[in-house]
Amino acid sequence: MTDFPKILMVIGGLLLIIGFFMQFIGKLPGDIIFKKGNTTVFFPIVTCIVISIVLSLIFSIFGGRFK
């Protein structure tokens, strides 16, 4: 039970960092937006590539520690 406050602090810090980076999602150069009338179609191509690279790096760094 003594580790519970530490876990809450780590989760809160992660949510803060994720929230900061969420404001940039969909606003990168290379993301495609089509607007015609009341219809908007959005293709976040570059955002998906960046998220994929970041997650690959995170999993490759921390992946070997949990085997």
Buried (B, 14 or more C-beta within 10 A) or exposed (E): EEEEEEEEEEEEEEEEEEEEEEEEEEEBEEBEEEEEEEEEEEEBEBBEEBEEEEEEEEEEEEEEEEE
